[in-house]
Amino acid sequence: MLPAMQTGQSCRWHVLPSADALARAATDKILHAARLAIARGGAFHIVLAGGGTPRRIYRDLSRTAADWSRWHVWFGDERCLPADAAERNSRMAADAWLDQVPIPPAQVHAIPAELGATAAAAAYARTLAGRGDFDLVLLGLGEDGHTASLFPGHDWGVAATAPDALAVFDAPKPPPERVSLSAHRLSATRELLFLVSGAGKRLAVADWRAGADIPAAAIAPAGGVDILLDFS
C-alpha cells in the first residue's frame, strides 16, 4: 500500500501486479463487503461502475456463489441511449453478471436514461429517496480525472444540497447526454472502491495524488476510499 496524499479524501492506494490481480482483489473486496453488510443489516446495497475493468470483475462475480437474494444493485451513471443499447452500463452489467445470477429483478435499479437526462435524473432521485448510505460504491477513473459521469468543467454536485442524481449535458465523451449520481450522493457509502487499470491513467493518478481539483478527488466518504491500481 502506498502512502495517501491529502486531497480532501482519505486515500488508501493499493498497487497490484496485473489487471488480473486487480480484478481478483476487487472481487474479493466486493464479496467481503457483501457478507459484512448482510450480517449487519440483512441486505447489501452496491453501486456499479461501467467500463472494461468492471466488466472483468462482473464476469468473475457471475461464476461465484453468494446470497444473491440480499443484493440490491444501483448504478453510478448511465448514458442516455435506448435501454437495450450495448453501450449502456446497465446492459453491460446484465450481460456480464446480473442476468446470470438470481438477484430479484426488483432489486436491480437501472437508471431510466432512455427518458433523457433531465427526466431520468429526476426519476432516479425519486427512486433513491429515503435510501440511506450505500454499502459499497465502485468507481473508475478517466484519463481526464473524471469518474462516473462527473467531468472536469461540469457541476459535480459536491454541496450537501446537491440532488442525488444530476442531468449531464455536453459530456466530452459520447454520448453527450448522461445521468450521474452526484459527488455528494456517491460519498454516502460505508466503503468506496476505485478501479484504475492501464498506463493511460498515470497522469490522472499523478494529478490526483498531487491534490489536483479533479472529479475523482471530490468523492469523500467518511471512511475514506480504497484505490486499486495495476501500475505504480
PyMOL commands that set and color helices and strands:
alter all, ss='L'
color gray80, all
select helices_A, chain A and resi 19-41+52-62+68-70+89-96+98-100+105-107+113-115+117-128+183-186+199-209+215-218
alter helices_A, ss='H'
color red, helices_A
select strands_A, chain A and resi 11-15+44-48+71-75+77-79+134-140+165-168+178-181+189-196+225-229
alter strands_A, ss='S'
color yellow, strands_A
deselect
rebuild
show_as cartoon
